[in-house]
Each structure stands twice: as C-alpha cells, then as structure tokens.
C-alpha cells in the first residue's frame, strides 16, 4: 500500500480530518482540516511527513474551519471542493456564528475540482468523484490502487449525509452513493467525515438507507 493515513478527529463535531501520505515520497495532504490546527500540526510533526496540499471534500465549517491557518502554516495550495460549494465557503462567517465557532473568514481554494480530475500525492493518485446531495459541490477522493475512499459527509458507517441544508437533495445523495460509489467495489474501505470507517460492501448489506435489499418495516 503506497498511501498511508491517520485520522485525527477535530472540533466539537468530531470531524475526521485525515492526514494522508505517500509512503515512498513522504508527501502528505490534509483532507478536511476542520479546526484544532495545533492538534493537526502536532500529529504531522509526530508522523514526520511533508505537507504539500490541503484537500477539501465540501464547504461545511467543520470540514474547512482550519484551512486558512494550515495553508499559511505550510504555504501549500488548497484544492477542492467542486465550485458549486463556493456559496458555502463564502458563508463561513455566518456558519461560524450559527454553530458558536470562532469566526472563520470566507476564502476560495487555489483550485476547484471537477468530476474525473486526478490529484497526485507523491506516487499516489486520487481520483475525484463529484457526489452531490449533501452539498452540491461535494467530492469524494478515491485511490484505486489502495482501495480507499475519503467520502466526506456523503456516506457513514450505517447512515448517510444530511440533506436538509441549503441545496441539499436526498434523491441526488442516494444516486451519488448507489451509482457513483458502490460500483467502485465492495472491497473499498472508506473514511467518512464522522465516525468509524467501513466498506462499501458492508453498507450495501447493512445500511438501512442504501442497502441493496431494503428492509420491510
């Protein structure tokens, strides 16, 4: 396995920020640095990896709140999400006030992502899959070689993302999961934005929202 990862839960929402790195080059990225930046920096130092970019799955505060501080600390580009989430990034001051967080200023990434893009990390490649529903510009980062996916708030162990936020849509989310993620393979391990990891195969069997054979209540 060329791609290694360490999950660091951050903020009061216990959002899974992932530090991911190529074990051949030591190049690393932070996926969804939502906050608690000192905790993230300490883990980076402990791991001894070289942070070269920040990757964002979507624009919600608990996933992006520490982005600017990380960008400044390591002088690295911020990549993602898809441009339809621009309104969420521009609404960060309002999100901060709503959830009682320290004020987070609006920002734009250095690069928006599109479906089909590829992000390199050393010798590892992450494929970008546009997965709207939770937010319109949500993306999933998929390593075909390592059979891993970072899915943000699209899919959880036993649940799915909320769709009651502005521009969320339940049917679109279900379609993203069933038509874009599950075909990647039952063996794919995924890191969700919150809670424990799982596999697509387990969710196809047991997740009450997206299982192949829905239970009759």
Secondary structure as UniProt FT lines:
FT   STRAND          3..10
FT   TURN            11..14
FT   STRAND          15..22
FT   TURN            23..25
FT   STRAND          27..31
FT   HELIX           37..47
FT   STRAND          50..55
FT   HELIX           61..64
FT   TURN            65..66
FT   HELIX           67..74
FT   STRAND          77..82
FT   HELIX           83..85
FT   HELIX           86..90
FT   HELIX           92..99
FT   STRAND          111..113
FT   TURN            115..116
FT   STRAND          118..121
FT   TURN            122..123
FT   STRAND          124..130
FT   TURN            136..137
FT   STRAND          139..143
FT   TURN            144..147
FT   STRAND          148..152
FT   STRAND          155..156
FT   TURN            157..158
FT   STRAND          159..160
FT   TURN            166..167
FT   HELIX           170..175
FT   HELIX           176..181
FT   HELIX           182..184
FT   TURN            186..187
FT   STRAND          189..192
FT   STRAND          198..199
FT   HELIX           200..206
FT   TURN            208..210
//
